[in-house]
Amino acid sequence: MRGQFYSIIAILITLPVLLFTLQYLTYSQKITYGVSDRVISDQLHQLVASIEFDTKKAMEISGRRAIIAATDTVLNSGVPLTNAKANITALMLQGRINGTDNFMMINNTMPEWSYRITSNPVNFDVSLQYGNISVENYDGFSLRIGMDFNLTVTDRLKISKIEKLNSHKFVTVSIAGIEDPIFPLNTQGFVRRIIRPASPPYFVQRILIASSNSSGNCSGVVTFNKSECDTSKILAADTQAGVVFACYSGVILGDSRNLTGQTGCYVTGNSSSVSLVNQTVTSSGYSTVYLDGITRSVWSMPGPGILADKYYYRGNGPDFLMRLEGNYSPSGSGIVSFIYAPEFEEQALPVDAYSRVDYLYFSGQGGCEKARNAPSWFGIDSEHAAEFNITELLTGGSC
């Protein structure tokens, strides 16, 4: 009896220990599997994010190379494209344009990029499909490329899976630095032009208007230092106290003064003159100003310098896709530049009496009227004079 009693006691003592051990082992196993699941899930999400990022970069690279390849085709053949969107799409998908392989697209088509992205050893099963590539003008200086996108990523144990189906990816691809095809197309290749957005982004801007007193017209780099004596510069000051007028080509005064006999070029009478001029110079980075006695105004006119630098502006001209097709119709969100007549004369090309706005000039359209403080060869039509804020500076003389 005593032996049975001790046996029962031993069982009663051992049973809780056994139950505790089993529960601990089961709980530990659940924790282990839970941690493993979370690790796999985290890796899965990181891989999906990485593939999406790499795919968008691939679209940007493939898209820009396709745009350059399409442009080179026009430049080399001298013939515009019939369908720029379709040609760029074909280059991105097949590396071909007009049935011919293009060396720019070697290893840079979307199928080739997709293979490289999905073939990396990541211990996950990756399925990536895409289609319906679209190419559209975005804002004049960029094209927008879209692509349908299906992505499935599964771990090898089939524990976790992420699917992104029927999504659409977009990237914007800048055309800055790419050649504008309409210049060589219309000059037998003698005149070339790289697309560079204008800086500052405006052509003409009125800084201020005088209350009453103004005379003459002059332009130069502005200075705010009364002790500086430089006859090529224009002084902006609040008052005439301490000003040696002979030191400057023109004067902008905040005080309302008649400076006839003291300087031949001046605009006075706007108490905010110094601050307005300083604000414009600082924000634009362009320090040259133009004093115009007829409009009694001070203008920021980077026009002469920008004409020589051959910059582009957002405007109602044809967008880049239209330019690839030789289409000179206006658009809602295109780009505009100006021909640089001295460049034409250097190549013995005639300079015709059309608006110097590029697409109008090449299509033989638009009246041509001269403007004050502009080069003698420059002229513009009334519509673009209003768009570029030059209307009040037109002289009435034809080109």
Secondary structure, DSSP 8 states (H G I E B T S, - for coil): -HHHHHHHHHHHHHHHHHHHHHHHHHHHHHHHHHHHHHHHHHHHHHHHHHHHHHHHHHHHHHHHHHHHHHHHHHHHH----S-HHHHHHHHHHHSEETTEE-GGGTT-SHHHHHHHHH-S--SEEEEEEEEEEEEEE-SSSEEEEEEEEEEEEEETTSS-EEEEEEEEEEEEEE-TTSB-THHHHHTTTS---B--B-SSS-S-EEEEE-SS-EE-EEEEEEE--TT---TTEEEEES--TT--GGG-SEEEESS----TTT-SSEEE--TTHHHHHHHHHHHH---EEEEETTTTEEEE--HHHHHHHT-BEEESS--HHHHHTT-----SSEEE-B--HHHHHHTT----SS-SBHHHHHTT-S--EEETTS-TT--B-HHHHHHTT-GGGEEEEE-
